[in-house]
Structure formats: structure tokens, C-alpha cells
Amino acid sequence: MRAVAEAPSKAIIVGEHFVVHGGWALAAALPRKVRVEVSPFSSYRAASDRLPAGSAGLRPLKHVVDAMAREFSVSPAVKIFVSSSIPQGAGLGSSASTMVAAAAAVSRLYSLGLGTDELVAFAMIGERGIHGRPSGVDPTVCAFGGVLLFKPGEEPRKVEIRGERRLVVSFSGVSRRTKAQIRKVSLMKERFPRFLGMLAASVGDLSLEAAELLQRGDLKGVGSILTIDHAALRAVGVSSPELDAMVELLASEGAYGAKLTGGGGGGSVIAVAPEAKEKSIVSGLTARGFETYIAKVPVEGVKSWLER
């Protein structure tokens, strides 16, 4: 008997970094997923389709399993295997998706019946080990799915969307470390607290406006906000020449607007564009070596089941 869970990836549409400092963020679950399989074993063992057993990159999984074992008096002796269709270091929530799916699979294996909020809480144990001081938006959207407005200390707000919306997602090929980028913005806050506070509040307002525009299907309006948010992220030093060039390239290809998504310093960009131009945009970026695809939202959150 083994328990299996799958959790989606994510994109922060507006508000990354500023959400850590009190602003609202708008985020969406994306179709690419992480799959985690958990079964009883003689000891703890974890491996993935990208990393062999015992790799340092898998240690946060053990923190999640150990915490759940202590809380519910179950055995931490399990075998875990992780497979993923999400590029690593791409700013698309691969670690959060993994931690959420792992928590869901352990819950299913031991019939714990944990709710979504509880899965997020255990996933955050692993996320803090990776990122230091994450806001919690990544595991929240990977667990709940859909499109959410998120602010630390507030209940997530589901953004109801009729039909589907489409995001262009493009990976720069440059992996990044979110922890270092979070630290960079925190240091700026120490030096310029009023500036960072005002910027966080202003970008938070943009997140709220973008949610309304997305609901109405006003992608041109959403694109304008993406462009403004990218400028704000550049101002706090988390963009890069590669990401700036990709944002400009997307605009030249006909996108309504684009921005980096995730930690920055590398990773991915997202854009919204007229549907008639999406194929040519994807082809144009792919021809330049960027892994690019169309992500349809909303998609469902984490799910788990048992297999024999």
C-alpha cells in the first residue's frame, strides 16, 4: 500500500516580496505538478527523479515527515519518491508543491484526515528550511489551487473566475535562490523602511485591482499592472538583466504586459497577451532558448489517494 499526492505549481501574478512585508499578493495555481509517493519502510528514505537518496536537497522533506510523526504519533519510517514536471529554481513553486504533496501523502497514508490549512502549516516547516522567511503564499496556493489573494495573517481570498484565463510562462534557464532574494529586500527595508512600506502597500493595492480585472477578463488591464509590478521589483533589486530582457522581448512580441515571477534574480517571467498572439509569442521565446508554455487557470489544488 502506498499513498500518492499531486500538487500544482504556481505563479505569483502580482506582489511577490512585498507580500513578505505586509502587502497583498495575487497568485494562481498552474497545471504542471509534483507527484509524491509515500509507503511504509524499514527506515526513512527519500529520493526523486532528479536527486538520489540522501541528497541535501531532500532534507526539508524529512523535517515535514518528522513533524507530522511527532504531532500524530505515527512512524517516520517511510519511503518517499518525488517526481516533478516543474523546472527547479524557476520561481514556479516546485519546493512548495513538493512539501504540500508530501504532507498530503503522509496524511493519506496514516488516515489523518488533515484539512488544507493543516497541510499548509506542515508544508511551511519544509519551506522555512529552504527559504528562511517565506510569506506562505506558495504552499497556500499549491494546496488550495485556483486563484487567490494572499496576505500574511489574513484568510486567503478565492478569486472566482468564470471560464479560463491564460498566462504565458517562460523560464529564463537561470536558477535562483529565493532565500538570498528575500534577504536582499529585507536589508533594503532596514535601510529605507518608509520607502519599502509604501511600496509594499502600493503593490498590495495593485494585487487587489489585478484580481478584479482578471475576474472581468480584462487582460490588457492586467498586463499594465504586470509591467508596473516588474518596475517595482526592479527598484528593490530582485530582477536581473536576463529577466528585464525577457520582459522587453515579450512586449515586443505583442504581450499586454510581463514581469518576473517568484524570487527573481533568475527564474521565470509571466505575461498576458491577446489569444491570437500567444502561439507566435511562445514560438519566438522558444526559438531563443527559453522554455515557454501557455498555462490555463484556474486549476485544482492538492489531491491524494491510496494505491496498492
N, C-alpha and C positions, 0 to 999 in steps of 0.2 A: 504493500500500500504506500502510495506517495501522494503528497498534496502539491498542487500546481497553482500558481497565481500569475496573472499577467497585469501589468500596469502600463499606462500610456506614457509617452514622453510629453514635453510641454514647451510652450514658448511664452515668454513674458512679452505681451504686446506693448504695454506702457508701464514704466515705473520701477524697473529693477534698480537696485542700490538705494534709491530714495525710499523704498518701502522699508528698508532696514532702519531708516531714521524717521519713521512715522507717517510716511505718505501712503496713499492707496496705490496698489498695483493692479493692472488688468492682465490676466493670464488665461491661456487656453490649453487644454489637453490636446495632444497631437496623435495621429494614428500610429506612428512607429512605437514599438513596445519592448519591454523587458519581460522575459518569462523566467520564473524561478521555480525549481522543483526541490522539494524537501521530503526526505524519508528518514525513518529511524535507522541508526547506525551504531556501531560499537564505540565510536568517539565522534567528536566534532570534526567535520571535513567540508571544505568549500572549494569549488573550482568554477571556472566559467569557460565559455567558448573563446575567450580572449586571454585569460590568465590561468596558469596552472595552480593546482592546490598549494596553499601555503604562501601565495603572493601577498605582499603588503597591501596591495590594492583591495584585497578581500577582507581585511581585518575589520572594517566597520560592520560587516555582516555579523561577525561574532558578537560584537557589542549589542546588537539588536537581539540576537538569539539569547544571549546570557541574561539580558534584562527581562525578557519575557519568561525565561525559565525561572528566574528568581521571583518574579511577581506572581506567577501562577503555579509554582511548584511542579514544573514539568521538566523532563530531561533535556539538557542542552546537547545531548549526543545525537546529532543529526548529520545527514549528508545533504549538501546543498549544491545544486548546479544552476548556473545563471547563463542564459543566452539572450542576446540583445540585437535589435536592428537599429539601435540609436548610435550614431558616431560618438566615441568617447571624447571628452573635452570640447564638445561642440556647443555648450551652453543650452542644451535641449533637455536637461534634467535626467541624464542617464543614472546618476547616483541616487537621486530621489526616487526614481521609478524602481530601481533595484531594491532600495530599503523598504518601500511601500509593499512591493510584491513579496519580499521576504517575510515581512510581518504578517501579511495576509495568508501566506502559505503555512507558516507556523501556527497561526490561529486556526486554520482549517485542519491541519494535521492533528492537533490536540483538541479539536471541537471547543475552542474557547469562545467562539461567537462574538468576536470583537467588532465594535462599530467602527465607522470610518474615522471618527475623531480619535479613537484609541489607536488605530493603525498609524495615523499621522504622528501621534505622540511617540510611539516606539520607533518609527522611521526617523524622527528628529534626533534620536540618540546616535544613529549612524551618521546623519547629516552633520551634526556638530563635530564629530570626529574628523570629517573631511574638510568642512568649510569654515570651522571656527565659530562664527556668529551669523548663521543664516537666518533669514526672516521667517522661514517656514512656508513661504508661498509655493515652493517647488513640490514638496511632498503633499501639500494640501490639494493642489490641482491634479497631481498624479493619482491621488486617492479618490477624490470626488468626481473627476472628469468634468466635461463641459467647459464653459467659460465662466470665470469667477473674478469678482473684485475682492481683493485681499488687503487687509491692514492688520498688523500685529495688535493683538488684544481685542479685536472685533470678530464677530461671526462672519465667515465668508459669505458674500452675496452672490447667488447664482444669477448670471445674466441669461435670461430666457431669449433664445433665438429661434425664430421660425425658419425652417429650411436649413440651408447650409451657407457658410461663409468660407472663403478660400484664402489661404496665406501662401505666398511664395517663401520657401525656406531654403537658404543656401549656406553651406558650410565652407568657411574660408580655408579649411585644411590646416589651420594653425590651432593647436590645442592650447587651452589656457587653464590657469589655476584660479578658481573663484576666490579662494581664501586670500590670496595676495591682493586681488582687486578690491575685496571688501575692506581690507586693511588700508588700502590707499585712500578710499573715500572717508574712512573713519579718521585718518590723520588730517585730511582736509577739514573735516568738521571740527577737530581740535583747534586748528589754526583760524578757521573762519566760520564759527558756529552760526552766526546770524545768516550769512550767505547760504550755507548748506541747509539751514532750517527753512528759509524762504523758498529755496529751490525744491526741497522735498515737498513742501505744501503745494507749490505751484504745479509740479508734475503730478501730484496726487489729484489735483483738480482736473488735469488733462486725462488721467485714467478714467475718472467718472464721466467726463464728456465723451471719451472714446467708446465707453460701454454703450452709451445712448446711441451714438452714431452707428455702431456695429449692429445694434438691435434693429435700427431702421434700414440697414443695408446701405448706408452712405459711406461707401469705401473711399471715395475721394476725400471726404472729411477726415476719415480715419488716417488716410495717408498723410495729410497735412500734420496731424498730431504726431505720427511716427517721425517725421522729419524734425519737428521741434524737439521731441524727446531725444533723438540722436544728438542734436546740438547740445542739449543739457548734459548728456553722458560724456560728450567730448570735453565739456567745460570742467568736469570733475576728474578727467584724466583716465577714463577707462576704455576709450576707444583705441584704435591703432591705425597706422597708415593703410594697412590692408583692408580693414573694415570700412574706413572712410572711402576708399576707392571703390569698394563693392557697393556702398550706398549710392555713390555718384553714378556708377555703372547702371544700377537698377533704374535710377531716374532717367538716364539717357535712353534706356531700353523701353521706357513708357510706363513705368510704375507710378502710381499716385504718390507714393512715399515709402521710405525704408529706414531701418535703424538696426543697430546691433541688438541682439537678444541674449540675455544671460549675463554672465560675469564680465564679459568684454575682454580686451587685451588679446583677442583671438576669438575662436568660436564661430558663431553664425550670425547672419543677418536675416531679418524677415521683411517682407514687403506686401503691400496690397496693390492690385493692378486691375485694369479692365480685363474681363474674361477673354476678350478677343486677342489680347496681347500676351496672355500667360504662357502659351506654348513657345512663342518666339523668345520671351524672357528666359524661360528655362533652358532653351537651346543655346542662347547666347552665353549664359553663365557656365553651362556645362562645357561648351566649346573652349572656354578659358580655364577649365580645370577645376571648377567649383561644383561639388556635389549639390545638386539643386532639384527640388521637387515641389509639387503642389500638395499642401496639407489641407484637407477639408475638416472643418469644425462645425458643430461640436462632436466629440466622441466620448464614449463612456469611460468611467474610471476603473479602478482596480476590480478584478473579479478573481474568484478562486474556486477550485473544485478538487475532488479526490479521484485518483486513477489507480487501477490495480495492475 
